[in-house]
Amino acid sequence: MSHPFPPIHHGVLSVVVPIYNEAATVRMALDAILAKEVPGWRLEIILVESNSTDGTRDIVCTYETHPRVKIILEDRPRGKGHAVRAGFEHATGDVILIQDADLEYDLNDYDVLLAPLATGRQSFVLGSRHGAGGWAIRKFSDQPVQALILNCAHWGFTLMINVSLGIWLRDPFTMYKVFRRDCLHGLTFECNRFDFDWELLIKLIRKGHRPIEIPISYKSRSFKEGKKISMFRDPVTWIWALAKFRFKRL
């Protein structure tokens, strides 16, 4: 049986890591990423540091001589989306994976996420945070009300995405969006905050790259632990991104 995309043998994986004010976790996270080995893949780690105020930049700069690492130093924080876009510009791998530096996601999931891309079966994969089952992604022991609000909002926004794009996804907003770099050809991006997740997803799907979802492990952190989403500001930008990019010419 022929594959819709060429298989990737001995490929390069570009891991784009946006970093801002993660002094508590960044060293542990980066050491784990740099130690990660995926059979059949060579990792290119692109660290985009957005001029943190808590000493994170100094930690990131200690990795500048590592042979796997490219470091991009932004002059000021413009949002996660802006940092990821900057990382895309420096990515040279066959496949791109977006990775935070906050230890919410499990690096052991790289292997299963990359498998459909390596064989050529898929061009775009999402790591679904519903891997353990159940409806709730976020479980904040110290902020249960905020967790409930975010979980309910997740399903509301997911329904909006699914109806608008004519698809059925459980976790379209996962950070683990993994795709062939050539999927980006011809696309331009403009979102700077977490609305970039919406822009990227919508444009890849409209271009014809229908993702499959693969269950992953996920350990959510609360706002007290450093979560950066604004419960009031960001939802407005998400709705605007859906309205704009669902119909705007690619």
C-alpha positions as CSV (number, residue, x, y, z in Angstrom):
1,M,0.0,0.0,0.0
2,S,1.4,3.4,-1.0
3,H,1.7,6.2,1.6
4,P,0.3,9.7,1.2
5,F,3.7,11.1,2.3
6,P,7.3,9.9,1.8
7,P,8.6,7.9,4.8
8,I,11.2,9.6,6.8
9,H,14.4,7.6,7.4
10,H,17.0,8.8,9.8
11,G,15.2,12.1,10.1
12,V,15.9,15.3,12.0
13,L,13.4,16.4,14.6
14,S,13.3,20.2,15.4
15,V,12.1,20.7,19.0
16,V,11.0,24.3,19.4
17,V,11.1,25.3,23.1
18,P,9.6,28.8,24.0
19,I,10.9,29.9,27.4
20,Y,9.8,32.7,29.6
21,N,10.1,32.9,33.4
22,E,10.7,29.2,34.0
23,A,13.6,29.4,36.4
24,A,12.1,26.7,38.7
25,T,11.9,24.0,36.0
26,V,13.9,25.1,32.9
27,R,17.2,23.4,33.8
28,M,15.5,20.1,34.6
29,A,13.4,20.3,31.5
30,L,16.3,21.2,29.2
31,D,18.6,18.5,30.6
32,A,15.8,15.9,30.0
33,I,15.2,17.2,26.4
34,L,18.9,17.1,25.6
35,A,19.3,13.6,27.0
36,K,16.3,12.4,24.9
37,E,17.1,9.8,22.3
38,V,14.6,8.7,19.7
39,P,15.7,5.7,17.4
40,G,15.9,6.9,13.8
41,W,15.9,10.6,14.7
42,R,18.5,13.3,15.3
43,L,17.2,16.1,17.6
44,E,17.8,19.8,16.9
45,I,16.8,21.8,20.0
46,I,15.8,25.4,19.3
47,L,15.5,27.4,22.6
48,V,13.6,30.7,22.2
49,E,14.1,32.8,25.4
50,S,12.0,35.9,25.7
51,N,14.0,38.0,28.1
52,S,12.8,36.6,31.4
53,T,12.8,38.6,34.6
54,D,13.6,35.7,37.0
55,G,17.1,34.6,35.8
56,T,15.8,32.0,33.2
57,R,17.9,33.6,30.4
58,D,21.2,33.1,32.4
59,I,20.3,29.4,32.7
60,V,19.4,29.0,29.1
61,C,22.7,30.6,28.0
62,T,24.7,27.9,29.7
63,Y,23.6,25.6,26.9
64,E,24.9,27.7,24.1
65,T,27.8,25.4,23.3
66,H,25.8,22.2,23.3
67,P,26.0,20.7,19.8
68,R,22.3,20.0,19.6
69,V,21.2,23.5,20.7
70,K,20.3,26.7,18.8
71,I,19.5,29.6,21.1
72,I,17.3,32.6,20.0
73,L,17.3,35.5,22.5
74,E,14.3,37.8,22.1
75,D,14.7,41.4,23.2
76,R,11.3,41.4,25.1
77,P,8.5,39.0,25.8
78,R,5.8,39.1,23.0
79,G,4.0,35.9,23.9
80,K,4.4,32.2,23.4
81,G,3.1,32.3,19.8
82,H,5.7,34.9,18.8
83,A,8.5,32.7,20.4
84,V,7.3,29.6,18.6
85,R,7.1,31.5,15.3
86,A,10.7,32.6,15.8
87,G,11.7,29.0,16.4
88,F,10.0,27.9,13.2
89,E,12.2,30.3,11.2
90,H,15.3,28.5,12.5
91,A,14.1,24.9,12.2
92,T,15.8,22.8,9.6
93,G,14.4,19.4,10.6
94,D,12.0,17.1,8.7
95,V,9.5,17.3,11.5
96,I,8.7,20.0,14.1
97,L,7.6,19.4,17.6
98,I,6.6,22.2,20.1
99,Q,7.8,21.6,23.7
100,D,7.3,23.7,26.8
101,A,9.9,24.0,29.6
102,D,7.5,23.5,32.5
103,L,7.5,19.7,32.8
104,E,3.7,19.3,32.1
105,Y,4.3,16.9,29.2
106,D,6.2,13.6,29.2
107,L,9.2,13.3,26.8
108,N,8.6,9.6,26.6
109,D,5.7,10.3,24.3
110,Y,8.0,11.5,21.5
111,D,8.4,8.0,20.1
112,V,4.7,7.2,19.7
113,L,4.0,10.7,18.3
114,L,6.7,10.4,15.7
115,A,5.8,6.9,14.5
116,P,3.0,7.9,12.1
117,L,5.2,10.6,10.6
118,A,8.2,8.4,10.1
119,T,6.1,5.8,8.1
120,G,4.5,8.4,6.0
121,R,1.0,7.6,7.2
122,Q,0.4,11.1,8.6
123,S,1.7,14.7,8.1
124,F,0.2,16.1,11.4
125,V,-0.2,14.5,14.8
126,L,-1.7,15.8,18.0
127,G,-0.9,14.5,21.5
128,S,-4.2,14.2,23.2
129,R,-4.1,15.0,26.9
130,H,-7.1,12.8,27.5
131,G,-4.7,9.8,27.5
132,A,-5.8,8.7,30.9
133,G,-9.5,8.9,30.0
134,G,-12.2,11.1,31.5
135,W,-13.3,14.5,30.5
136,A,-11.0,16.7,32.7
137,I,-7.6,17.6,31.5
138,R,-6.7,20.0,34.3
139,K,-6.8,18.9,37.9
140,F,-5.5,21.6,40.2
141,S,-5.5,20.4,43.8
142,D,-4.9,24.0,45.0
143,Q,-7.3,25.7,42.6
144,P,-10.2,23.3,41.9
145,V,-12.6,26.1,40.8
146,Q,-10.2,27.4,38.2
147,A,-9.6,23.9,37.0
148,L,-13.3,23.3,36.6
149,I,-13.8,26.5,34.6
150,L,-10.9,25.7,32.3
151,N,-12.1,22.1,31.7
152,C,-15.6,23.3,30.9
153,A,-14.2,26.0,28.6
154,H,-12.0,23.4,26.9
155,W,-15.0,21.4,25.7
156,G,-16.9,24.6,24.7
157,F,-14.0,25.8,22.5
158,T,-13.4,22.3,21.2
159,L,-17.0,22.1,20.0
160,M,-16.5,25.5,18.2
161,I,-13.4,24.2,16.4
162,N,-15.0,20.9,15.5
163,V,-18.2,22.4,14.1
164,S,-16.3,25.1,12.2
165,L,-13.8,22.9,10.6
166,G,-16.0,19.8,10.1
167,I,-13.7,17.5,12.2
168,W,-13.8,15.7,15.5
169,L,-11.0,16.3,17.9
170,R,-10.8,15.8,21.6
171,D,-7.8,18.1,22.4
172,P,-7.1,20.5,19.5
173,F,-5.3,22.9,21.9
174,T,-2.6,20.5,23.1
175,M,0.9,21.9,23.0
176,Y,2.1,18.6,21.4
177,K,1.5,19.5,17.8
178,V,3.9,17.5,15.7
179,F,4.0,17.9,11.9
180,R,6.2,17.7,8.8
181,R,8.1,21.0,8.4
182,D,7.0,21.1,4.7
183,C,3.4,21.5,6.0
184,L,4.3,25.1,6.7
185,H,5.3,25.9,3.1
186,G,3.2,28.8,1.8
187,L,1.8,29.7,5.2
188,T,2.4,32.8,7.2
189,F,1.5,33.4,10.9
190,E,0.7,36.5,12.9
191,C,-0.6,35.5,16.4
192,N,1.7,36.2,19.3
193,R,-0.1,34.7,22.4
194,F,-1.9,31.4,22.9
195,D,-4.1,32.2,20.0
196,F,-1.2,31.0,17.9
197,D,-2.4,27.4,18.8
198,W,-5.7,28.2,17.0
199,E,-4.0,29.8,14.0
200,L,-1.6,27.0,13.5
201,L,-4.3,24.3,13.8
202,I,-6.8,26.0,11.6
203,K,-4.3,26.8,8.8
204,L,-2.8,23.3,8.8
205,I,-6.2,21.7,8.6
206,R,-7.5,24.1,5.9
207,K,-4.3,23.3,3.9
208,G,-5.4,19.6,4.0
209,H,-3.4,18.2,6.8
210,R,-5.9,16.3,8.9
211,P,-4.4,15.4,12.3
212,I,-4.8,12.1,14.2
213,E,-4.8,12.2,18.0
214,I,-2.5,10.0,20.0
215,P,-3.0,9.7,23.8
216,I,-0.2,11.2,25.9
217,S,0.7,11.7,29.5
218,Y,0.0,15.1,31.0
219,K,0.5,16.6,34.5
220,S,-1.2,20.0,34.6
221,R,0.2,22.8,36.7
222,S,-2.0,25.5,38.3
223,F,-1.8,29.2,38.1
224,K,-0.1,29.3,41.5
225,E,2.5,26.9,40.0
226,G,3.1,29.2,37.0
227,K,0.5,28.7,34.4
228,K,0.5,31.7,32.1
229,I,-2.9,31.6,30.4
230,S,-5.2,34.6,31.2
231,M,-8.7,33.3,31.9
232,F,-10.2,36.6,30.8
233,R,-7.9,38.0,28.1
234,D,-7.0,34.9,26.1
235,P,-10.5,33.5,25.4
236,V,-11.3,36.7,23.5
237,T,-8.2,36.2,21.3
238,W,-9.2,32.6,20.6
239,I,-12.6,33.4,19.4
240,W,-11.2,36.2,17.2
241,A,-8.6,33.8,15.8
242,L,-11.3,31.3,14.9
243,A,-13.5,33.9,13.2
244,K,-10.5,35.3,11.3
245,F,-8.5,32.3,10.2
246,R,-11.4,30.0,9.4
247,F,-12.3,32.1,6.4
248,K,-9.3,34.3,5.6
249,R,-7.4,33.3,2.5
250,L,-4.4,31.2,3.2
